[in-house]
């Protein structure tokens, strides 16, 4: 009887171990360590708010500016689950987040870019709250949505800039530095009418970029400035790249990837080459390609794992960070290889921004849109 009792207890213990293993596998915890040998994810200070769909940029002084997104805890009270106008500033020297000035209007899924003069250009986005839904905002706020905003780190102030030339709200906006103090702001993804404007930081003016490219291009998911007045625009429906002449607004050449790609992450490498990764659909899973300007062609590069990436972010030294809940991988553009790491953080980063040559900030984490955390990490690579 005693032996049977011990055997039953052993069976129950093994069952618990198996259940725990299954739980961690389902949760995506492929690795027990979040860092190893000085590399990986290391805890830093907590954010002041749990956020999702916020944006973050590196300031010239080394701090990180984080703005907008959704805040609140939908598991506790959906009424306060809403787009915010609040901002936070992270100081890597102290590891502390502090509040910055408020935006003039709540924004989420907007675009931000640190300009050459150190100020931050903010444009586009949308608004949502549990009570009102998307863009159910008063006329005063809707009017402000069609304006850009400028954050000045020297004065720690945010001012309302000029109005977008075509009076659009610019959801899913992008901002691209095209030189000489000019910044291309555009949107056309998701079936929206294409519209592109130029912001001149020297004159603080906005004007349509060649009639907004309305008769030239659509469904742009990513833009990259190649120099020599050439702008690469990637089509989100098939991965095709069209090279636009900055001076004329005309397509001067195009190229198709080897595999048709839908909504594929694209990153402009330090060496001028462009990496396009996966996309939606079985045909593109675990594949990647490199676009080279001089050859005007895509070529295949070998992927290192069978993981599907949720986050693809630019690092320093010609490297790219790829992550999902099951693994972390780094693409080295110098030798064009993917390296699967033996550590992982089983969550996505709310905002991810590179800080220096070997460190990036993961500001807040997300397992699911209703599973958010203020916990933040420094990623060492």
C-alpha positions as CSV (number, residue, x, y, z in Angstrom):
1,X,0.0,0.0,0.0
2,X,2.8,2.4,0.9
3,X,4.6,1.6,-2.4
4,X,1.3,2.3,-4.3
5,X,0.8,5.6,-2.4
6,X,4.4,6.7,-3.2
7,X,3.9,5.8,-6.9
8,X,0.7,7.8,-7.0
9,X,2.4,10.8,-5.4
10,X,5.2,10.5,-8.0
11,X,2.7,10.3,-10.8
12,X,1.0,13.5,-9.5
13,X,4.3,15.3,-9.2
14,X,5.3,14.3,-12.8
15,X,1.9,15.4,-14.0
16,X,2.4,18.8,-12.4
17,X,5.8,19.1,-14.0
18,X,4.3,18.3,-17.4
19,X,1.6,20.8,-17.0
20,X,4.0,23.5,-16.1
21,X,6.2,22.6,-19.1
22,X,3.1,22.8,-21.3
23,X,2.2,26.2,-19.8
24,X,5.6,27.7,-20.5
25,X,5.6,26.3,-24.0
26,X,2.2,27.7,-24.7
27,X,3.3,31.0,-23.2
28,X,6.2,31.1,-25.6
29,X,8.9,30.7,-22.9
30,X,11.3,28.8,-25.1
31,X,14.2,29.9,-22.9
32,X,14.5,30.0,-19.1
33,X,17.0,32.9,-19.1
34,X,16.2,36.4,-20.3
35,X,20.0,37.2,-20.4
36,X,23.2,35.3,-20.6
37,X,26.9,36.1,-20.3
38,X,26.2,39.9,-20.2
39,X,23.9,39.9,-23.2
40,X,20.1,39.9,-23.4
41,X,17.4,41.7,-21.3
42,X,18.2,43.4,-18.0
43,X,15.6,45.2,-15.8
44,X,15.7,48.9,-15.6
45,X,13.2,51.4,-14.0
46,X,9.4,51.0,-14.6
47,X,7.4,53.2,-16.9
48,X,5.0,55.6,-15.2
49,X,2.1,54.2,-17.3
50,X,1.3,50.9,-19.0
51,X,1.2,51.7,-22.7
52,X,0.5,50.2,-26.1
53,X,0.9,51.8,-29.5
54,X,3.1,54.6,-28.2
55,X,6.2,55.9,-30.1
56,X,9.7,56.4,-28.8
57,X,12.7,58.2,-30.2
58,X,16.3,58.8,-29.1
59,X,17.1,62.4,-28.3
60,X,20.5,64.0,-29.1
61,X,21.5,64.0,-25.4
62,X,21.0,60.3,-25.0
63,X,17.6,60.3,-23.3
64,X,14.5,58.6,-24.8
65,X,11.3,60.5,-25.5
66,X,8.1,58.4,-25.4
67,X,4.7,59.8,-26.4
68,X,1.1,58.9,-26.7
69,X,-0.4,55.4,-27.0
70,X,-3.2,53.8,-25.1
71,X,-3.0,53.7,-21.3
72,X,-5.1,52.2,-18.5
73,X,-5.9,48.7,-17.5
74,X,-8.6,47.1,-19.6
75,X,-8.7,44.1,-17.3
76,X,-9.8,46.3,-14.4
77,X,-11.8,49.1,-16.0
78,X,-12.4,49.4,-19.7
79,X,-13.8,52.9,-19.2
80,X,-10.3,54.3,-18.6
81,X,-8.8,52.3,-21.6
82,X,-8.0,55.2,-23.9
83,X,-5.6,57.1,-26.1
84,X,-3.4,59.5,-24.1
85,X,-1.7,62.8,-24.6
86,X,0.9,62.1,-21.9
87,X,4.6,61.6,-22.5
88,X,7.5,60.1,-20.6
89,X,11.3,60.7,-20.7
90,X,13.8,57.9,-19.9
91,X,17.2,58.8,-18.7
92,X,19.7,55.8,-19.2
93,X,22.1,57.4,-16.8
94,X,19.7,57.0,-13.9
95,X,17.4,54.3,-15.3
96,X,14.4,56.4,-14.3
97,X,11.3,57.5,-16.3
98,X,9.8,60.9,-15.7
99,X,6.8,62.8,-17.1
100,X,7.3,65.1,-20.1
101,X,5.0,67.8,-21.4
102,X,1.6,66.8,-22.7
103,X,0.8,66.5,-26.4
104,X,-1.8,69.0,-27.7
105,X,-4.0,66.1,-28.7
106,X,-4.1,62.4,-27.6
107,X,-2.3,60.2,-30.3
108,X,-1.7,56.5,-30.9
109,X,0.0,54.8,-33.8
110,X,1.4,58.1,-34.8
111,X,4.9,58.9,-36.2
112,X,7.9,60.6,-34.5
113,X,11.4,61.4,-35.7
114,X,14.3,63.3,-34.1
115,X,15.3,66.0,-36.5
116,X,18.8,67.1,-37.3
117,X,18.4,70.1,-35.0
118,X,17.5,67.9,-32.1
119,X,13.8,68.7,-32.0
120,X,11.2,65.9,-32.4
121,X,8.7,66.0,-35.2
122,X,5.3,64.4,-34.3
123,X,2.6,63.7,-36.9
124,X,-0.5,61.6,-37.5
125,X,-2.1,58.9,-35.5
126,X,-5.6,58.5,-34.2
127,X,-7.7,58.6,-31.1
128,X,-9.7,55.8,-29.3
129,X,-11.5,55.4,-26.1
130,X,-13.8,52.7,-24.8
131,X,-16.7,55.1,-24.6
132,X,-16.3,57.0,-27.9
133,X,-14.5,54.6,-30.3
134,X,-12.1,55.8,-32.9
135,X,-11.9,59.4,-33.9
136,X,-15.1,60.3,-32.0
137,X,-13.5,63.6,-30.8
138,X,-14.6,67.1,-30.6
139,X,-14.0,69.5,-33.4
140,X,-11.2,71.4,-31.6
141,X,-9.2,68.2,-31.2
142,X,-9.9,67.0,-34.7
143,X,-8.6,70.3,-36.0
144,X,-5.4,69.9,-34.0
145,X,-5.0,66.4,-35.4
146,X,-4.3,67.8,-38.8
147,X,-1.4,69.8,-37.4
148,X,2.1,68.5,-36.7
149,X,3.6,68.9,-33.2
150,X,7.2,69.8,-32.3
151,X,8.9,68.7,-29.0
152,X,11.9,70.8,-28.0
153,X,14.1,69.0,-25.5
154,X,16.0,72.2,-24.6
155,X,12.9,73.9,-23.3
156,X,10.9,70.7,-22.6
157,X,7.9,72.1,-24.4
158,X,5.6,70.8,-27.2
159,X,4.2,73.3,-29.6
160,X,1.5,72.9,-32.3
161,X,3.1,73.3,-35.8
162,X,1.6,74.1,-39.2
163,X,-1.4,72.3,-40.6
164,X,-1.0,69.4,-43.0
165,X,-1.4,70.7,-46.5
166,X,-4.4,68.5,-47.4
167,X,-6.1,68.7,-44.0
168,X,-5.7,65.0,-43.4
169,X,-5.4,63.2,-40.1
170,X,-2.7,60.9,-41.4
171,X,-3.3,57.6,-39.6
172,X,-0.4,55.2,-39.8
173,X,1.9,58.1,-40.8
174,X,5.6,57.7,-41.5
175,X,8.3,60.4,-41.4
176,X,11.5,60.3,-43.4
177,X,14.6,62.6,-43.3
178,X,15.3,63.5,-46.9
179,X,18.1,66.0,-46.2
180,X,18.5,69.8,-46.2
181,X,16.2,70.2,-43.2
182,X,13.3,68.6,-45.1
183,X,11.1,65.7,-43.8
184,X,8.7,63.7,-45.9
185,X,5.5,62.8,-44.0
186,X,3.3,60.3,-45.7
187,X,0.5,57.7,-45.4
188,X,-1.2,55.4,-47.9
189,X,-1.2,52.0,-46.2
190,X,-4.5,50.2,-45.4
191,X,-6.3,51.3,-48.6
192,X,-6.1,55.0,-47.6
193,X,-5.8,57.7,-50.3
194,X,-2.0,58.3,-50.7
195,X,-0.9,61.7,-49.4
196,X,2.7,62.9,-48.8
197,X,3.8,66.3,-47.6
198,X,7.2,68.0,-47.0
199,X,8.0,69.7,-43.7
200,X,10.7,72.3,-43.9
201,X,12.3,72.6,-40.4
202,X,14.1,75.8,-41.4
203,X,11.0,77.7,-42.4
204,X,8.5,75.8,-40.3
205,X,6.2,75.2,-43.3
206,X,4.4,72.3,-44.8
207,X,3.6,71.8,-48.5
208,X,2.2,68.9,-50.7
209,X,4.9,66.7,-52.1
210,X,4.2,66.6,-55.9
211,X,0.4,66.7,-55.4
212,X,0.7,64.2,-52.6
213,X,1.9,61.5,-55.1
214,X,-1.8,60.7,-55.5
215,X,-1.4,59.7,-59.2
216,X,1.9,58.0,-58.7
217,X,1.9,55.5,-55.9
218,X,-0.3,53.8,-53.2
219,X,-0.2,51.2,-50.4
220,X,3.2,52.3,-49.1
221,X,4.3,50.4,-46.0
222,X,7.9,51.7,-45.7
223,X,10.1,54.6,-47.0
224,X,13.8,54.9,-47.2
225,X,16.0,57.7,-48.4
226,X,18.8,56.3,-50.6
227,X,20.6,59.6,-51.2
228,X,21.1,61.3,-54.6
229,X,17.5,62.6,-54.4
230,X,16.1,59.0,-54.5
231,X,13.3,57.8,-52.2
232,X,12.5,54.1,-52.0
233,X,8.8,53.3,-51.3
234,X,7.8,49.7,-50.6
235,X,4.3,48.4,-51.5
236,X,2.6,46.6,-48.6
237,X,0.6,44.3,-50.9
238,X,3.5,42.7,-52.8
239,X,6.8,44.0,-51.5
240,X,7.6,45.9,-54.7
241,X,9.9,48.8,-54.4
242,X,9.4,52.0,-56.4
243,X,12.3,54.5,-56.5
244,X,10.9,58.1,-56.5
245,X,12.9,61.1,-57.7
246,X,12.7,63.7,-54.9
247,X,12.9,66.6,-57.4
248,X,10.3,65.4,-59.9
249,X,8.1,63.1,-57.9
250,X,8.3,60.5,-60.7
251,X,9.1,56.8,-60.5
252,X,12.5,56.3,-62.1
253,X,12.8,52.5,-61.5
254,X,11.1,49.6,-59.8
255,X,11.9,46.1,-58.6
256,X,10.0,43.1,-57.3
257,X,11.1,40.7,-54.6
258,X,11.7,37.1,-55.5
259,X,8.7,36.1,-53.4
260,X,5.5,38.2,-53.3
261,X,5.3,39.7,-49.8
262,X,2.3,41.2,-48.0
263,X,2.9,43.6,-45.1
264,X,6.6,42.7,-44.7
265,X,8.9,44.5,-42.2
266,X,11.5,46.6,-44.0
267,X,14.7,48.0,-42.5
268,X,17.3,50.3,-44.1
269,X,20.8,49.1,-43.1
270,X,23.8,51.3,-42.3
271,X,25.5,50.1,-45.5
272,X,22.7,51.3,-47.7
273,X,21.2,47.9,-48.4
274,X,17.6,47.2,-47.4
275,X,16.4,44.1,-45.6
276,X,12.8,42.9,-46.2
277,X,11.6,40.0,-43.9
278,X,8.8,37.5,-44.1
279,X,5.3,39.0,-44.4
280,X,1.9,37.2,-44.2
281,X,1.3,33.9,-45.8
282,X,3.0,30.4,-45.9
283,X,5.1,31.2,-49.0
284,X,7.2,33.9,-47.2
285,X,7.5,32.3,-43.8
286,X,11.1,32.1,-42.5
287,X,12.5,34.0,-45.6
288,X,14.3,37.3,-46.1
289,X,15.7,39.3,-49.0
290,X,18.1,42.1,-49.5
291,X,17.5,45.0,-51.9
292,X,20.6,46.6,-53.4
293,X,20.2,50.0,-55.0
294,X,23.1,49.8,-57.5
295,X,21.8,46.5,-58.9
296,X,18.1,47.4,-58.4
297,X,17.5,43.8,-57.5
298,X,16.4,41.7,-54.6
299,X,18.3,38.6,-53.5
300,X,17.5,35.9,-51.0
301,X,19.3,35.6,-47.7
302,X,19.1,32.5,-45.5
303,X,17.0,32.8,-42.3
304,X,18.3,31.1,-39.1
305,X,15.0,29.8,-37.5
306,X,11.4,28.9,-38.2
307,X,10.0,31.7,-36.0
308,X,7.6,34.3,-37.2
309,X,8.7,37.8,-36.1
310,X,6.4,40.3,-34.4
311,X,8.9,43.0,-33.9
312,X,11.7,44.1,-36.2
313,X,13.8,47.0,-35.0
314,X,17.0,48.7,-36.1
315,X,20.1,48.5,-33.9
316,X,23.6,50.0,-34.3
317,X,26.5,48.5,-36.2
318,X,24.5,47.4,-39.2
319,X,22.3,45.0,-37.1
320,X,18.6,44.3,-36.8
321,X,16.6,43.1,-33.8
322,X,13.9,40.5,-34.4
323,X,11.6,39.2,-31.6
324,X,8.5,37.3,-30.7
325,X,7.5,35.6,-27.5
326,X,9.4,32.4,-28.5
327,X,12.7,33.8,-29.4
328,X,15.1,36.6,-30.1
329,X,17.3,36.8,-33.2
330,X,19.8,39.3,-34.5
331,X,20.5,40.0,-38.2
332,X,24.1,41.1,-38.9
333,X,24.2,43.1,-42.0
334,X,28.0,42.9,-42.2
335,X,28.0,39.2,-43.0
336,X,24.2,38.9,-43.8
337,X,23.5,36.2,-41.3
338,X,20.7,35.6,-38.8
339,X,21.8,34.5,-35.3
340,X,19.2,33.0,-32.9
341,X,20.0,34.0,-29.4
342,X,20.0,31.6,-26.4
343,X,18.0,34.0,-24.2
344,X,14.6,35.6,-24.7
345,X,12.0,37.9,-23.0
346,X,8.6,36.1,-23.3
347,X,6.8,39.3,-24.2
348,X,6.9,42.1,-26.8
349,X,8.2,45.6,-26.2
350,X,5.6,48.4,-26.1
351,X,8.3,50.7,-27.5
352,X,11.8,49.8,-28.6
353,X,14.6,52.2,-29.4
354,X,18.3,51.9,-29.8
355,X,20.3,53.9,-27.3
356,X,24.0,53.4,-28.3
357,X,26.3,50.9,-30.0
358,X,25.4,48.0,-27.8
359,X,22.2,48.9,-25.9
360,X,18.6,49.4,-26.7
361,X,15.5,50.2,-24.5
362,X,12.5,48.0,-24.3
363,X,10.0,50.4,-22.7
364,X,7.1,48.4,-21.2
365,X,6.0,45.0,-22.3
366,X,3.0,43.4,-23.9
367,X,1.9,39.8,-24.1
368,X,-1.5,40.6,-25.5
369,X,-3.3,43.9,-25.9
370,X,-4.9,43.4,-22.5
371,X,-1.8,42.0,-20.9
372,X,0.5,45.0,-20.4
373,X,3.2,45.9,-17.9
374,X,5.2,48.9,-16.9
375,X,8.3,46.7,-16.6
376,X,11.1,47.9,-18.8
377,X,14.4,46.4,-19.9
378,X,17.8,47.4,-21.3
379,X,18.7,45.1,-24.2
380,X,22.4,44.4,-24.4
381,X,23.8,43.0,-27.7
